[in-house]
Amino acid sequence: KALPTADLMLDNWQETFSRAAHYWSRFSLVAFFTGMAGWYTDTSPDRYLLLTGALLQIAILPYTLICIMPTNNSLLDVDGARKKGDDFIRSGMDSWRNLHSGRMVFSLGSLICQTLYWYNMFNKTL
């Protein structure tokens, strides 16, 4: 909303979207597989935190495909979005922001699980 026009908002979103999508999907996969490997190889009773964190992280992918992708596709269609007007672009950007916040909740939950796991591991060694 800091950009003055809907066209600038759309241009900025499209420019950053492809880069972010490239890194975000890889990050989720790495976090999932390392969490699963940790859960599989660990024998501590806290290993469920690794599993929970990994599952929360991978849940981002279906959430994105099912919930966010329709909004992404409508915003990626530059000509179509511009033809539909500024209100369409602004509402699409608002919708995307709200849906992306849901994705961030999954990431935060995963981070909390990982942090609790390592906090517990550290305190056991003291």
trRosetta pair geometry for C-beta under 8 A, 3 or more apart (Angstrom, degrees):
i j d omega theta_ij theta_ji phi_ij phi_ji
1 9 7.7 20 -84 -105 30 131
1 93 7.9 156 -62 120 67 132
3 8 4.2 -151 171 108 128 115
3 9 4.8 175 68 -70 130 71
3 12 6.0 -170 -54 -1 155 145
4 8 6.4 48 53 36 67 146
5 8 4.7 95 61 7 85 100
5 9 7.0 -144 100 -5 47 86
5 86 7.4 -86 -171 -121 74 118
6 9 5.4 -52 -149 35 37 116
6 10 6.2 37 153 -20 68 105
6 85 7.8 46 83 151 163 49
6 86 3.8 170 2 -139 149 77
6 87 7.9 -70 -84 -29 157 22
6 89 3.9 112 180 81 117 135
6 90 5.4 -82 -106 -48 111 85
6 93 7.8 -157 -142 -8 80 134
7 10 5.7 -55 -148 37 30 111
7 11 6.3 31 154 -19 65 106
7 82 6.8 45 -105 -113 92 105
7 86 7.8 -59 -31 -100 72 86
7 89 7.4 -14 -66 179 38 177
8 11 5.6 -51 -142 37 33 112
8 12 6.2 32 157 -18 65 107
9 12 5.9 -59 -149 38 26 109
9 13 6.2 26 155 -19 64 109
9 89 6.3 132 77 149 116 115
9 90 7.2 72 65 -93 162 63
9 93 5.4 -36 155 -79 130 160
10 13 5.7 -54 -144 36 29 111
10 14 6.2 25 159 -16 65 108
10 75 6.6 -158 -135 -161 88 89
10 78 6.9 127 153 -129 125 78
10 81 6.0 162 -131 118 143 140
10 82 7.3 -163 81 -70 170 84
10 89 5.1 -67 -59 -150 117 127
10 93 7.5 -113 -76 -63 63 116
11 14 6.0 -59 -147 38 27 107
11 15 6.3 27 156 -21 63 109
12 15 5.8 -56 -147 34 29 111
12 16 6.4 8 162 -2 65 110
13 16 6.4 -71 -148 46 26 96
13 17 5.7 37 157 -41 67 111
13 75 6.1 -57 116 167 139 135
13 93 6.4 -136 -62 -111 150 101
13 96 7.4 79 -150 87 140 162
14 17 5.6 -44 -133 21 28 119
14 18 7.4 25 174 -17 58 97
14 75 7.1 -159 -72 145 86 93
14 76 6.7 128 -117 -117 99 57
14 78 6.7 9 -79 -82 160 106
15 18 7.6 -69 -174 25 22 98
15 19 7.8 2 148 2 56 112
16 19 5.9 -67 -159 45 45 107
16 20 5.7 38 153 -19 80 115
17 20 5.9 -64 -143 42 26 107
17 21 5.9 26 162 -21 67 110
17 72 7.2 150 -164 -144 137 99
17 75 7.7 157 -68 108 161 122
17 76 7.3 -132 104 -86 157 94
18 21 5.9 -52 -141 36 27 112
18 22 6.5 34 156 -24 61 105
19 22 5.8 -56 -155 30 30 114
19 23 6.7 12 157 -4 65 108
20 23 6.2 -66 -150 45 31 100
20 24 5.6 28 160 -23 71 116
21 24 5.9 -54 -129 38 25 110
21 25 6.3 23 171 -17 62 108
22 25 7.0 -68 -159 32 16 102
22 26 7.0 4 154 -6 55 114
23 26 5.9 -68 -153 43 34 108
23 27 5.9 35 155 -24 72 109
24 27 5.6 -54 -145 35 30 113
24 28 6.4 31 157 -20 64 105
24 60 7.8 -117 163 141 104 139
25 28 5.8 -53 -150 34 31 112
25 29 6.6 28 154 -16 63 107
25 61 7.0 78 -132 -104 84 99
26 29 5.8 -56 -148 38 33 109
26 30 6.2 30 156 -17 67 107
27 30 5.9 -57 -146 39 29 108
27 31 6.1 27 157 -17 65 110
28 31 5.8 -57 -145 40 28 110
28 32 6.2 30 155 -22 64 108
28 57 5.3 175 -149 165 72 89
28 58 6.4 126 166 -99 100 43
28 60 5.1 -124 -119 64 140 128
28 61 6.0 159 127 -51 151 95
29 32 5.6 -53 -145 35 30 113
29 33 6.2 19 162 -11 66 108
29 58 7.7 69 -100 -105 46 86
30 33 6.2 -60 -143 42 27 102
30 34 6.1 19 162 -11 65 112
31 34 6.2 -58 -139 43 25 104
31 35 6.0 27 160 -19 62 113
31 53 7.6 -102 167 144 103 96
31 54 6.9 -176 137 -118 73 61
31 57 4.2 -123 108 -170 121 161
31 110 6.6 55 158 163 137 145
32 35 5.9 -64 -150 39 23 110
32 36 6.2 20 157 -17 64 109
32 54 4.9 96 -144 -166 52 85
32 55 7.9 88 -130 -74 91 26
32 57 5.0 -155 -67 94 75 113
32 58 4.1 73 -106 -62 136 103
33 36 5.7 -52 -142 38 32 111
33 37 6.2 34 156 -20 64 105
33 54 7.8 143 -25 -144 13 119
34 37 5.6 -50 -144 37 33 112
34 38 6.3 36 154 -20 64 105
34 54 7.7 -165 73 -101 54 108
35 38 5.7 -54 -148 37 30 112
35 39 6.3 30 154 -18 65 106
35 50 5.0 177 -165 179 76 78
35 51 7.0 148 152 -93 101 22
35 53 5.1 -146 -132 92 140 96
35 54 2.8 -174 101 -72 130 101
35 55 8.0 -127 116 -13 140 52
35 57 6.6 143 2 25 149 135
35 110 7.7 -82 -76 -158 155 106
35 114 7.4 -91 -102 -86 108 103
36 39 5.6 -53 -145 37 32 112
36 40 6.1 31 156 -20 65 109
36 50 7.8 168 -74 143 18 101
36 51 7.3 66 -107 -112 56 64
36 54 4.9 143 -49 -171 70 163
37 40 5.8 -56 -144 38 29 111
37 41 6.2 7 164 -3 65 114
38 41 6.4 -69 -140 46 24 95
38 42 5.6 20 167 -22 67 119
38 47 7.3 -168 134 -143 80 89
38 50 4.3 -130 100 -153 112 149
38 54 7.9 176 47 -51 101 126
39 42 6.2 -56 -130 34 21 107
39 47 5.1 122 -137 171 62 99
39 48 7.6 71 -133 -99 109 22
39 50 4.1 -169 -66 98 84 114
39 51 4.2 96 -121 -62 152 81
39 54 6.5 -97 -14 4 131 140
42 46 7.9 -65 147 77 140 73
42 47 4.1 172 93 -101 119 118
42 50 6.5 118 23 10 143 152
43 47 7.2 25 -64 -36 1 141
44 47 5.4 137 67 -38 72 88
44 120 7.9 154 148 119 141 118
44 121 7.1 -174 13 -96 176 87
44 124 7.8 -140 -134 -11 137 172
45 48 7.7 -19 164 1 53 101
46 49 5.3 -15 172 8 81 118
46 50 7.9 86 128 -13 73 89
46 116 7.7 -150 -163 127 118 88
46 117 5.5 149 146 -130 115 71
46 120 4.7 171 -103 96 162 149
46 121 7.0 -140 73 -56 147 78
47 50 5.3 -40 -166 27 59 115
47 51 6.7 58 141 -16 74 99
47 117 7.7 65 -109 -134 29 119
48 51 5.4 -52 -151 39 42 114
48 52 6.0 44 151 -21 71 105
49 52 5.7 -51 -142 39 31 111
49 53 6.2 33 157 -19 64 108
49 113 4.6 176 -172 -175 79 84
49 114 7.2 159 146 -79 103 26
49 116 5.4 -137 -139 86 147 104
49 117 3.9 -174 97 -69 134 99
49 120 7.6 143 3 23 156 136
50 53 5.8 -55 -145 39 28 111
50 54 6.2 28 156 -19 63 108
50 113 7.3 167 -76 144 20 110
50 114 7.3 68 -106 -102 59 67
50 117 5.7 84 -55 -109 76 160
51 54 5.8 -57 -147 37 28 110
51 55 6.3 24 157 -15 65 109
52 55 5.9 -58 -146 39 28 108
52 56 6.3 30 156 -19 64 106
52 109 7.9 -98 149 152 99 100
52 110 8.0 -171 122 -112 69 57
52 113 4.8 -156 92 -127 104 149
53 56 5.8 -54 -146 36 29 111
53 57 6.4 29 155 -20 63 107
53 109 7.6 -171 -115 125 59 70
53 110 4.3 96 -159 -154 74 68
53 111 7.6 128 -138 -37 112 15
53 112 7.9 -166 -98 67 100 55
53 113 3.4 -160 -65 88 95 127
53 114 4.7 105 -135 -49 162 80
53 117 7.2 -81 -13 -13 140 133
54 57 5.7 -57 -150 35 30 111
54 58 6.4 19 157 -11 66 107
54 110 7.5 109 -56 -136 18 109
55 58 6.0 -56 -141 41 32 102
55 59 6.2 45 154 -33 63 104
56 59 5.6 -50 -150 24 30 120
56 60 7.9 49 149 -34 55 87
56 106 5.1 177 174 -167 84 76
56 107 7.7 170 136 -79 105 19
56 109 4.5 -135 -155 98 155 112
56 110 4.1 -163 89 -66 117 86
56 113 6.7 150 17 3 137 140
57 60 6.2 -36 -177 1 39 114
57 106 6.9 142 -96 149 28 102
57 107 7.0 65 -110 -108 72 58
57 110 4.4 82 -58 -113 87 156
58 61 6.0 -33 -175 13 58 112
59 62 6.4 -55 -159 43 49 98
59 63 5.9 51 147 -21 74 113
59 106 5.4 -147 82 -139 105 135
60 63 5.6 -63 -146 43 30 115
60 64 6.0 33 157 -24 68 108
60 103 5.4 74 -140 -151 98 91
60 106 4.9 177 -72 98 86 149
60 107 6.8 43 -78 -57 137 83
61 64 5.8 -55 -147 34 26 110
61 65 6.4 21 158 -14 63 108
62 65 5.5 -56 -142 41 37 110
62 66 5.8 20 165 -7 72 113
63 66 6.4 -65 -138 47 22 98
63 67 5.4 -23 -178 23 64 121
63 68 7.0 48 134 -6 71 104
63 102 6.7 -146 176 123 134 113
63 103 6.1 167 108 -94 130 79
63 106 6.6 -171 15 -35 158 150
64 67 7.0 -62 -108 54 14 83
64 68 4.7 -42 -146 44 55 122
64 69 6.3 84 149 -46 65 87
64 103 6.4 50 -73 -100 90 129
65 68 7.7 17 -15 50 13 81
65 69 5.2 13 -150 -26 35 136
66 69 7.1 70 -1 20 9 109
67 70 7.9 -84 167 23 22 97
67 99 5.6 -179 137 -150 106 117
67 102 7.0 -50 117 81 156 149
68 71 5.7 -66 -166 44 52 109
68 72 5.8 54 142 -27 82 107
68 96 7.0 77 -152 -135 94 70
68 99 4.6 154 -97 141 88 135
68 100 6.9 84 -118 -70 135 63
68 103 7.0 -1 -46 -48 147 126
69 72 5.2 -52 -140 37 37 117
69 73 6.1 38 161 -22 69 103
70 73 5.8 -52 -146 34 29 111
70 74 6.6 26 156 -17 62 105
71 74 5.9 -56 -149 36 32 108
71 75 6.4 21 156 -10 66 110
71 92 6.0 159 -160 -159 89 81
71 95 5.1 -154 -119 112 138 116
71 96 4.9 179 142 -79 134 81
71 99 6.2 164 25 19 153 154
72 75 6.0 -69 -151 44 28 103
72 76 5.9 26 155 -22 69 112
72 96 7.1 107 -72 -115 60 115
73 76 5.6 -54 -138 37 30 111
73 77 6.6 30 159 -19 62 102
74 77 6.1 -53 -153 32 31 109
74 80 7.2 -106 -156 106 62 122
74 81 6.4 112 155 -84 71 99
74 92 5.7 -136 104 -125 117 133
75 81 5.9 58 -128 -87 40 150
75 89 7.6 99 -120 -136 86 69
75 92 5.1 162 -73 150 99 133
75 93 7.3 108 -109 -73 135 64
75 96 6.5 -4 -26 -56 153 144
77 80 3.8 -3 134 37 119 122
77 81 5.7 138 88 -24 74 88
78 81 5.9 -60 -145 37 24 108
78 82 6.2 17 160 -14 63 110
79 82 5.9 -58 -146 39 28 108
79 83 6.2 30 155 -21 64 108
80 83 5.7 -55 -147 34 30 112
80 84 6.5 26 156 -18 63 107
81 84 5.9 -59 -152 35 31 110
81 88 6.3 -164 -157 114 65 115
81 89 5.5 87 168 -88 106 89
81 92 6.8 -75 -135 24 116 164
82 85 7.8 65 178 -63 33 19
82 89 7.4 30 -89 -61 46 127
84 88 3.6 -9 123 20 115 170
84 89 7.4 147 82 -39 98 72
85 88 5.2 102 64 9 71 102
85 89 7.2 -133 110 -3 40 91
86 89 5.6 -57 -148 38 34 110
86 90 6.1 30 157 -17 70 108
87 90 5.8 -54 -142 40 30 109
87 91 6.1 25 160 -14 65 109
88 91 6.1 -58 -143 41 25 105
88 92 6.1 28 155 -20 62 111
89 92 5.7 -58 -147 38 28 113
89 93 6.3 27 155 -19 64 106
90 93 5.7 -54 -146 36 30 110
90 94 6.4 31 154 -18 64 105
91 94 5.5 -51 -145 38 34 113
91 95 6.2 38 153 -21 65 105
92 95 5.6 -52 -145 37 30 113
92 96 6.2 32 155 -20 64 106
93 96 5.7 -51 -145 36 31 112
93 97 6.4 35 154 -22 63 104
94 97 5.7 -52 -148 33 31 112
94 98 6.5 27 155 -15 64 106
95 98 5.9 -59 -151 38 30 108
95 99 6.2 24 155 -13 66 110
96 99 5.8 -59 -145 42 30 108
96 100 6.0 33 156 -23 66 109
97 100 5.7 -55 -145 36 26 112
97 101 6.7 36 151 -28 60 100
98 101 5.6 -47 -156 23 33 116
98 102 7.4 37 147 -19 59 96
99 102 5.6 -46 -164 25 41 115
99 103 7.1 42 142 -17 65 100
100 103 5.3 -48 -156 32 44 116
100 104 6.5 48 146 -23 68 100
101 104 5.4 -50 -151 32 37 115
101 105 6.9 48 147 -27 63 95
102 105 5.6 -43 -157 21 38 116
102 106 7.3 39 147 -15 62 96
103 106 5.8 -48 -162 30 40 112
103 107 6.7 36 145 -15 67 105
104 107 5.4 -52 -149 39 41 113
104 108 6.1 43 152 -21 70 104
105 108 5.7 -52 -144 37 30 111
105 109 6.4 34 154 -20 63 105
106 109 5.8 -56 -151 35 29 112
106 110 6.4 29 152 -18 64 106
107 110 5.6 -55 -150 36 32 113
107 111 6.3 34 152 -19 66 106
108 111 5.5 -52 -146 37 33 113
108 112 6.3 36 154 -21 65 103
109 112 5.7 -52 -148 34 31 112
109 113 6.5 32 153 -19 64 104
110 113 5.8 -54 -151 34 32 111
110 114 6.4 28 154 -15 65 107
111 114 5.8 -56 -147 39 31 109
111 115 6.1 31 155 -20 66 109
112 115 5.7 -55 -144 38 29 112
112 116 6.2 30 157 -19 65 107
113 116 5.9 -56 -147 37 28 109
113 117 6.4 32 153 -23 63 106
114 117 5.6 -53 -151 32 31 115
114 118 6.5 18 158 -8 66 107
115 118 6.2 -61 -148 43 29 102
115 119 6.0 33 154 -23 66 110
116 119 5.5 -53 -141 37 30 115
116 120 6.2 30 159 -18 64 106
117 120 6.0 -62 -155 37 25 108
117 121 6.3 24 151 -19 64 109
118 121 5.3 -49 -141 37 37 115
118 122 6.1 39 157 -22 66 105
119 122 5.9 -55 -148 35 27 111
119 123 6.4 21 156 -15 63 110
120 123 5.9 -58 -144 39 30 107
120 124 6.4 35 156 -25 64 106
121 124 5.9 -56 -154 29 29 113
121 125 7.1 21 153 -16 61 106
122 125 6.2 -64 -160 32 33 107
122 126 7.2 37 148 -30 64 101
123 126 5.8 -44 -154 16 42 116
